[in-house]
Amino acid sequence: MQYSLTEEQEMLKKTMKKLATEKIAPRAGEIDEKEEFPRDIYELLLNQKVLALPFPEEYGGLGVDLLTYCLVVEELSKVGLTALPFLTSYSGALDCFMAGGTPEQEKEYLSRLLAGEFFAFVLTEPSAGSDVASMQSKAVLKGNKYVLNGTKCFISNADSADILMVYAKTDPKAGIRGISTFIVEKGTPGFYISRKEKMMGARAFQSCEVVFDNCVISKENLLGTEEGKGLTVILKFLHKGRIIVAAAAVGLAQGALDHAIGYAKERVQFGRPIAQFQGIQFMLADLAAQLEAARQLTYRAATLARDGSKEGMKLACMAKYLATGICMKITTDAVQIFGASGYMRDYPLERMMRDAKCLQILEGTTQIQQAGIARVLLDL
Ligand SMILES: Cc1cc2nc3c(=O)[nH]c(=O)nc-3n(C[C@H](O)[C@H](O)[C@H](O)COP(=O)(O)OP(=O)(O)OC[C@H]3O[C@@H](n4cnc5c(N)ncnc54)[C@H](O)[C@@H]3O)c2cc1C
């Protein structure tokens, strides 16, 4: 077990900190306000090869391990969640293609992503959120084509995506084992965006409702060669995705805590900086200690993710559960330390608090993480 970061990891953190403070932070408020797809931030991350970091070297990536990628996510999230949709989309795409794709699909699509095509993970449905097995979308094989029908919701940046990874049942009687994965390209007839949501925060995510209405795709667009392998792909995506979301929560929480510490040292009431009141000191100490615990758990989960064990899965659920919970608490308490100023849009705290909430919902809610932990504890 290693207890310190390598020199390369420390250097990467510094580079990411500079990118976050100089390029992302100045745009974060505007992106939140306008609710636009931040193409400039996407292109920045692509051109700076941040999105390529976890990709294998043979496809033009840099092949960093999950812990290193989590450090990147953490640093970039200190200024808000503006970069997160791109970081999760690219690492998620990588996991899906590696978990279920043929070598040809892996090569084609991973190269296309690194060349600048964007990806959406299309799983959730109006009646199937946490309960993936109740999915209604269906794909029927007719000759050498699949006909896809169904409605999906809350899909991040689906309207900007070039490649969509869509889950549908090919064998409805088989329940969760009857789910298959399909690659749908932008512009395919029968696929359209039916609605764009207005979100509380994390607005770089651009949530869309997506419809497949007799959408015809080639048989080769089945991910892999066999039907019914969707669950394997989903589990792989969620396992790493949860750790990455935990890292984002650690970063966002640290960013909010840093603001609160700075403000507490400057804001004078009753003749002295509020940081000199024990009520504020204990609050900051409590938050900092809990945050460090969540950070170490996240790093541990990232280190163990490679072995795919039950212990690894439990740690991933624990990391997401703990880190997103403390992130919600820290961003809320940071607003409290700022008083009325924290409630105003002039400071980034209220945005960070709104951003934090989504981390307790996407990639499995808090309760689903608790259920995942209990399943391993109780051997269910
Ligand atoms: C910002 C954002 C981005 C997203 N991006 C995507 C995306 O790109 N692609 C995609 O497919 N989806 C995406 N989602 C959807 C997300 O994955 C779902 O919202 C999530 O899985 C929860 O599903 P639900 O919202 O339907 O809630 P439900 O499953 O309806 O849950 C409602 C409540 O019931 C609780 N609950 C449910 N089951 C249990 C249980 N067994 N025990 C205890 N409590 C339970 C939940 O914890 C929650 O509190 C995104 C969501 C958000 C907020």
The ligand as an SDF file (V2000), in Angstrom:
LIG
                    3D

 53 58  0  0  0  0  0  0  0  0999 V2000
  -26.7510   15.4460  -13.8520 C   0  0  0  0  0  0  0  0  0  0  0  0
  -27.2060   14.0850  -14.2460 C   0  0  0  0  0  0  0  0  0  0  0  0
  -26.6180   13.4660  -15.3440 C   0  0  0  0  0  0  0  0  0  0  0  0
  -27.0530   12.1870  -15.7390 C   0  0  0  0  0  0  0  0  0  0  0  0
  -26.5100   11.6230  -16.8600 N   0  0  0  0  0  0  0  0  0  0  0  0
  -26.9680   10.4430  -17.3040 C   0  0  0  0  0  0  0  0  0  0  0  0
  -26.4650    9.8790  -18.5330 C   0  0  0  0  0  0  0  0  0  0  0  0
  -25.6200   10.4650  -19.2000 O   0  0  0  0  0  0  0  0  0  0  0  0
  -26.9640    8.6830  -18.9530 N   0  0  0  0  0  0  0  0  0  0  0  0
  -27.9100    8.0040  -18.2390 C   0  0  0  0  0  0  0  0  0  0  0  0
  -28.2920    6.9360  -18.6800 O   0  0  0  0  0  0  0  0  0  0  0  0
  -28.4220    8.5220  -17.0870 N   0  0  0  0  0  0  0  0  0  0  0  0
  -27.9780    9.7180  -16.6070 C   0  0  0  0  0  0  0  0  0  0  0  0
  -28.4920   10.2680  -15.4550 N   0  0  0  0  0  0  0  0  0  0  0  0
  -29.5750    9.5760  -14.7750 C   0  0  0  0  0  0  0  0  0  0  0  0
  -29.1320    8.9050  -13.4790 C   0  0  0  0  0  0  0  0  0  0  0  0
  -28.3040    7.8210  -13.7390 O   0  0  0  0  0  0  0  0  0  0  0  0
  -30.4050    8.5040  -12.7270 C   0  0  0  0  0  0  0  0  0  0  0  0
  -31.0310    9.7100  -12.3420 O   0  0  0  0  0  0  0  0  0  0  0  0
  -30.1360    7.6640  -11.4950 C   0  0  0  0  0  0  0  0  0  0  0  0
  -29.7430    6.3710  -11.8610 O   0  0  0  0  0  0  0  0  0  0  0  0
  -31.3480    7.5460  -10.5740 C   0  0  0  0  0  0  0  0  0  0  0  0
  -32.4910    7.1960  -11.2890 O   0  0  0  0  0  0  0  0  0  0  0  0
  -33.8450    8.0590  -11.1000 P   0  0  0  0  0  0  0  0  0  0  0  0
  -33.4880    9.4820  -11.2460 O   0  0  0  0  0  0  0  0  0  0  0  0
  -34.8640    7.4960  -12.0090 O   0  0  0  0  0  0  0  0  0  0  0  0
  -34.2640    7.8340   -9.6000 O   0  0  0  0  0  0  0  0  0  0  0  0
  -35.1010    6.5470   -8.9530 P   0  0  0  0  0  0  0  0  0  0  0  0
  -34.4040    5.3260   -9.3360 O   0  0  0  0  0  0  0  0  0  0  0  0
  -36.5130    6.7460   -9.3970 O   0  0  0  0  0  0  0  0  0  0  0  0
  -34.9450    6.8630   -7.4580 O   0  0  0  0  0  0  0  0  0  0  0  0
  -35.7730    7.7820   -6.7510 C   0  0  0  0  0  0  0  0  0  0  0  0
  -35.3800    7.7100   -5.2710 C   0  0  0  0  0  0  0  0  0  0  0  0
  -35.6170    6.3830   -4.7670 O   0  0  0  0  0  0  0  0  0  0  0  0
  -34.4230    5.8550   -4.2090 C   0  0  0  0  0  0  0  0  0  0  0  0
  -34.3580    4.4150   -4.4510 N   0  0  0  0  0  0  0  0  0  0  0  0
  -34.5240    3.7640   -5.6260 C   0  0  0  0  0  0  0  0  0  0  0  0
  -34.3570    2.4450   -5.4650 N   0  0  0  0  0  0  0  0  0  0  0  0
  -34.0760    2.2570   -4.1540 C   0  0  0  0  0  0  0  0  0  0  0  0
  -33.7840    1.1080   -3.3510 C   0  0  0  0  0  0  0  0  0  0  0  0
  -33.7240   -0.1200   -3.8750 N   0  0  0  0  0  0  0  0  0  0  0  0
  -33.5400    1.2910   -2.0330 N   0  0  0  0  0  0  0  0  0  0  0  0
  -33.5900    2.5350   -1.4840 C   0  0  0  0  0  0  0  0  0  0  0  0
  -33.8460    3.6530   -2.1790 N   0  0  0  0  0  0  0  0  0  0  0  0
  -34.0770    3.5220   -3.5070 C   0  0  0  0  0  0  0  0  0  0  0  0
  -33.3020    6.5950   -4.8920 C   0  0  0  0  0  0  0  0  0  0  0  0
  -32.1040    6.5670   -4.1170 O   0  0  0  0  0  0  0  0  0  0  0  0
  -33.8880    7.9870   -5.0350 C   0  0  0  0  0  0  0  0  0  0  0  0
  -33.7130    8.6770   -3.8300 O   0  0  0  0  0  0  0  0  0  0  0  0
  -28.0710   11.5150  -15.0130 C   0  0  0  0  0  0  0  0  0  0  0  0
  -28.6220   12.1390  -13.8840 C   0  0  0  0  0  0  0  0  0  0  0  0
  -28.2050   13.4050  -13.5060 C   0  0  0  0  0  0  0  0  0  0  0  0
  -28.8130   14.0440  -12.2940 C   0  0  0  0  0  0  0  0  0  0  0  0
  1  2  1  0
  2  3  1  0
  2 52  2  0
  3  4  2  0
  4  5  1  0
  4 50  1  0
  5  6  2  0
  6  7  1  0
  6 13  1  0
  7  8  2  0
  7  9  1  0
  9 10  1  0
 10 11  2  0
 10 12  1  0
 12 13  2  0
 13 14  1  0
 14 15  1  0
 14 50  1  0
 15 16  1  0
 16 17  1  0
 16 18  1  0
 18 19  1  0
 18 20  1  0
 20 21  1  0
 20 22  1  0
 22 23  1  0
 23 24  1  0
 24 25  2  0
 24 26  1  0
 24 27  1  0
 27 28  1  0
 28 29  2  0
 28 30  1  0
 28 31  1  0
 31 32  1  0
 32 33  1  0
 33 34  1  0
 33 48  1  0
 34 35  1  0
 35 36  1  0
 35 46  1  0
 36 37  1  0
 36 45  1  0
 37 38  2  0
 38 39  1  0
 39 40  1  0
 39 45  2  0
 40 41  1  0
 40 42  2  0
 42 43  1  0
 43 44  2  0
 44 45  1  0
 46 47  1  0
 46 48  1  0
 48 49  1  0
 50 51  2  0
 51 52  1  0
 52 53  1  0
M  END
$$$$
